[in-house]
């Protein structure tokens, strides 16, 4: 293993942030894995999982079992890690601009398409290499204006040539779940099995330009543009993994999740050795647009009636809101049958606040499918 430092554009005099990437294996294997955690800097479970994966990779590398190159960034957002207000860490949004660190990644499909026009042929592998080279050139040609943009660009440059891309996050209070592209679900499904994901939420374009979609949606767009003339591969299997809730930070859980990731990489042939038997899929994949989102119909004390990860039925009571002035109780029921995969950690809510989500098979939403 060796490590590299990537100094980011300084926002003000005398300050600087840097990203640290850890590198394993060799490019010679022709397969690359990219793992990052902490892009939302207040989501600590994924960072502990990434560090646990790092320990395991060091052993695997010493045993000579690595059949790929791995790039691992265990703390992908030094800006967010440094933000504190009145004693509370703010890791999801940049304080200066309000931008969500995992939204607005550059989507360069039109520019890549223009750059590779006339350079594609009958060989899918060659086309993949041509596209990756053009993508890299476009990213390198960008002149980021702010530290935020430089960080996003640096993370993209570290990952655009990876075959498997894992972005480790968590939710507020949640069961293990993941987000990925519809087209790459067959390749991501074994990961969902090893992780024991209770929900796998699929979209072509969730509208948020998240990190995983900056990869998968770009390849999907290039397939739409050129797919009838030339073979365009899926490019990468990019997955956002939600390692339960923000407080689910223990060595036991990190070991369990890191082992699942290593098993998946072994299954994919990136690590030498027999693959662990595939466990059953805990719950079928569902469209992200099928998730029912609950919002507070009034302000008040929020009582949770269902644990995260539970299967719920249509009509089941999920929340109760208690008015703080007169004690009036308002019940909120699910209109969807599925898995109650995440809920907010608040115990007092304002009118209209988001409360939680249940996965569903029927498409019921459109537009921007992700939360702010
Ligand atoms: Zn996140």
Boltz pocket constraint, residues with backbone or C-beta under 6 A from the ligand:
constraints:
  - pocket:
      binder: B
      contacts: [[A, 40], [A, 43], [A, 102], [A, 169], [A, 170]]
      max_distance: 6.0
